[in-house]
């Protein structure tokens, strides 16, 4: 949870300040859009993690006879959630 919060804050603040540097004036609407973007990134990351966690649990449920492939699925879904959330 803490890692997701730090990453979400970093990504949103970087993009927010980058767009603020290109603007002549900063309005309150732009600030609220940045705050909304923070929640979208934070909640979206959690939802992606939960969704791919369910898929991983469902997939590994049927691979209990093939023990070699289970760690592959764990690493695959972990990396897939990282790539998707980026």
C-alpha positions in Angstrom: 0.0 0.0 0.0 2.7 2.5 1.0 4.7 1.8 -2.2 1.6 2.3 -4.4 0.9 5.6 -2.6 4.5 6.8 -3.1 4.5 5.8 -6.8 1.1 7.4 -7.4 2.2 10.7 -5.8 5.5 10.7 -7.7 3.9 10.1 -11.1 1.0 12.5 -10.6 3.2 15.3 -9.2 5.8 15.0 -12.0 3.1 15.2 -14.7 1.3 17.9 -12.9 4.3 20.2 -12.5 5.4 19.4 -16.0 2.1 20.6 -17.3 2.1 23.6 -15.0 5.5 24.7 -16.4 4.0 24.9 -19.9 1.0 27.0 -18.8 0.9 30.7 -18.6 -1.5 30.8 -15.7 -2.5 28.1 -13.3 -6.2 28.0 -12.4 -8.0 26.2 -9.6 -9.5 23.8 -12.1 -6.0 22.6 -13.0 -5.2 22.0 -9.4 -8.4 20.0 -8.9 -7.7 18.0 -12.1 -4.3 17.1 -10.6 -5.9 15.9 -7.4 -8.4 13.9 -9.3 -5.6 12.4 -11.4 -3.9 11.3 -8.2 -7.0 9.3 -7.1 -7.4 7.8 -10.6 -3.8 6.6 -10.6 -4.0 5.3 -7.0 -7.3 3.6 -7.2 -6.6 2.3 -10.7 -3.4 0.6 -9.5 -5.2 -1.1 -6.7 -8.0 -2.3 -9.0 -5.4 -3.6 -11.5 -3.6 -5.5 -8.7 -6.8 -7.0 -7.4 -8.0 -8.1 -10.8 -4.7 -9.7 -11.8 -4.5 -11.3 -8.3 -7.9 -13.0 -8.9 -6.7 -14.1 -12.3 -3.5 -15.5 -10.8 -5.5 -17.3 -8.1 -7.8 -18.8 -10.7 -5.0 -19.9 -12.9 -2.9 -21.5 -10.2 -6.0 -23.3 -8.9 -5.8 -25.6 -12.0 -2.1 -26.0 -12.1 -1.6 -27.9 -8.8 -0.6 -31.0 -10.8 2.2 -29.2 -12.6 4.3 -27.7 -9.8 7.0 -26.4 -12.1 4.7 -23.9 -13.8 3.1 -22.3 -10.7 6.1 -20.0 -9.9 6.1 -19.0 -13.5 2.5 -17.8 -13.2 3.3 -16.0 -10.0 6.1 -14.0 -11.5 4.2 -13.5 -14.8 1.2 -12.0 -13.1 3.3 -9.8 -10.8 5.2 -8.4 -13.8 2.0 -8.1 -15.8 0.4 -6.0 -13.1 3.5 -3.8 -12.9 3.5 -3.2 -16.6 -0.2 -2.6 -16.8 -0.2 -0.1 -14.0 2.6 1.9 -15.5 
